[in-house]
Every structure is written in structure tokens, then in C-alpha cells.
Amino acid sequence: MNAPAEFVPAVFVPAVLAPAVREAALRLGDVPAYLYDLAALDAHAASVRRALPGVELYYAVKANPDPELLRVLEPHVDGFEVSSAGEHAHVAALFPGKPLALAGPGKTDAELRLPHHRIHVESPNELRRLLATGLAADVLLRINPGLPVEGAALTMSGPFGMDEEGVAECLPLFSGRVRLRGLHAHLASGLDAPQLLRLAERLLDTPHDEVNLGGGMAVSYSASSPASSSASSSGLGPVFDWAGYGRGLAGLRRAGQRVRIEPGRALTAYCGSYVTRVVDVKRVRGEVFAIVRGGTHHLRTPAAKGHDQPFAVLPTGDGPGAEGEPVTFVGQLCTPKDVFARKIVTSVRVGDTVVFAMAGAYAWNISHHDFLMHPHPGFHYLRG
Ligand SMILES: *Cc1c(COP(=O)(O)O)cnc(C)c1O
């Protein structure tokens, strides 16, 4: 722990906030607010890039399309994966000429006409509609190979991509300016490097010269044990082993084979915090609740994933509170689902500042912002 002692007693997880984040959180007037550590994002993206020699790195924009984050990521990535006309317009306006991989199930005819570096075709019918546009296209066929994926947080089986029959149906359709470049696969999320490498071994064993292996690199939202803290400078769970993944891919890649990945969460999750303040601490039938400004309509991640969002309590309050006992942190929404973290042993008082960490991906942008019509949070960017 390198946090000053006065900020440590009331923390769940050794959520050691970077000093800059802690200081900025304490300086914030109006909360709730998102705080993005752009300097940390820059350093993280640079280290990911360094770990992947010879592999093309795209960022999956749906994880967080905030332009400030995209501007930091842009120099470190070869391109962006966009999954809608909206994301396409957003990224193309920010970075004219940057390679875009156009993806997403259920593309409309208008989306099929968008300029791209690659388009990930999801079905034989989609390929027929693409051909009918008469436009040039560079296609990766998205495959759904039914490989076993143990231990995934979320498996992209079901409607995504094509099985072997779908691919076989597509192959004879290619003609003229619609070119088959290779394969795309995004099989699951929440996989560690050895799991992803086992899949990559199967996916790269193909005559195709270009393969996009997708994203899904694991992000752990739970506390690390002291023994594993070397894996992470954040004090949170182990971070994805980018160096091991890069070494593994280098070994699996055939000479002349173009390999691309498109992580989202594992690039931006760490750089965001949601900062708020405790408005009430109460005891109901023996359970202690801390009610904070805002809620999961701003930070839906813990509700969506069913986890406890890691946080730190900064003791800025002098109101009534609880001392070293299990506390459930909830927001202002009138629903029992508005829970950030359950029964975490901590100390908390009315007026304390709560910093929810790891709120940089699938957080604000997946949340139901206008439910109950509370004000939107502020957005602040630390540039180091
Ligand atoms: C969501 C998505 C990604 C990014 O996934 P992460 O788990 O955020 O890394 C990459 N590719 C496709 C096709 C996706 O749908």
C-alpha cells in the first residue's frame, strides 16, 4: 500500500488509488463524476502495444467511445473496430483515414455501404447483400467454430458468425471487387492468456493469410491476494498477461500470416473511476446500507456483470456512519438492483467520498442514463 495512512482505513480491496486519482477525486466539487486517468491509459496502451510485436492491434470502440480516450489510444493502435454506423461516423470524424474494421450482427444496407479497411461478415445472406451493393469490400468471415471455451465470462455462441456450413456457403459467392481476406473470430470474453492462446492455436491453423482473433482479454474486478499483487500495479486483481500472449502469438503465427486482435475492456477498464459521495448510511433489519449520489444508471457494470465494483472510501465526511462492518453500497434509483457492492467490510460515514475503480469500460456507455431523471455525472480527465 502506498496510499497515505489517513486514506486507507475504509477501503474495500487494497484499492490503492493512484495518488493523482485520489487527489483529483478529493478536489472534485460536484459529484457524481467520472474521472479518467489519461496518463495511465497512455502508459497502459503503450505497454500492450510493446507486448505484441508483429500483431495488429485494434481497439473495440464499443467498450468506451469517449473521444478523449480514443485520442489517447489512437497512436498506439493500428485501427478501430466499429460495430454500428454511429461508431463508424464517430471514429471516422475523429481520425480520418484510420483503418476501421466494420463489425456487428444485423448490419443494415446503409452500414454495408460504409467505407472500411475490413468488414466482418456474419452470415451468407449478409454477404449476398454486401455483393448487391456493387461496392468494393475486404471481407473477413466471422466464424463460430463451436470450440470449447472453458472459464469464459460470456460466450459468443448463438447468433454470432457462421458455422462450417455457413462459411462453405459463402466461399463460392466471392467475386469481383468483394474480396475474401480471411477469418474473424471473437469467441468469448473474460479469457486469460493461456486460454486465448489455446483458441488461437486452433484458429490460426488455417490456410487463410489473415486472421482477426477478436478481443475478450480478461479483466479481474476482484481483489488480488497479496501473493499475486506483482501481477498488477493497481492493487486489484491480476491483469491480463500481455507479454505472455504476445510471445505465444509470435510462436503460433505462420510466416506471412497477418494476425490482428481487437480488445476493448482490457484496454480501457482500468483508466476510469466513478466518484461520488455518501448521502445516507442506514441500518435496515440489521443490514447496513450506504446510499450514494448517482447509481447504476451511471455505472451499470456491477449490475450487468453481477459483481462487487471495487472501490475506496475517502473519509471526507463527518456524518453518522458505520465502523468496520459489512456495508452494502447502493445508489439513488428506486430499484433493488441499484447495487454497487454487497456486504463489504468497511467504515463509511455520510459525506465520505467513494471512488469506484475500474469504471473505464462498459460503464457509462452501457448505462440507462435517464432512468429517474437524475442529473448526468460530470466528466474529468487527468492528463498527468
Ligand atoms: C465486444 C467485442 C470485442 C471486444 O471485447 P472485449 O471483451 O471488450 O475485449 C471485440 N470484438 C468483437 C466482435 C466484439 O463484439
The ligand as a Gaussian input file, in Angstrom:
#p B3LYP/6-31G(d) Opt

LIG

0 1
 C      -17.138000      -6.658000     -27.844000
 C      -16.270000      -7.160000     -28.896000
 C      -14.883000      -7.039000     -28.771000
 C      -14.214000      -6.516000     -27.531000
 O      -14.412000      -7.404000     -26.473000
 P      -13.708000      -7.136000     -25.051000
 O      -14.233000      -8.241000     -24.190000
 O      -14.138000      -5.789000     -24.597000
 O      -12.239000      -7.217000     -25.262000
 C      -14.101000      -7.447000     -29.833000
 N      -14.665000      -7.969000     -30.954000
 C      -16.000000      -8.111000     -31.087000
 C      -16.554000      -8.691000     -32.331000
 C      -16.851000      -7.724000     -30.075000
 O      -18.169000      -7.898000     -30.209000

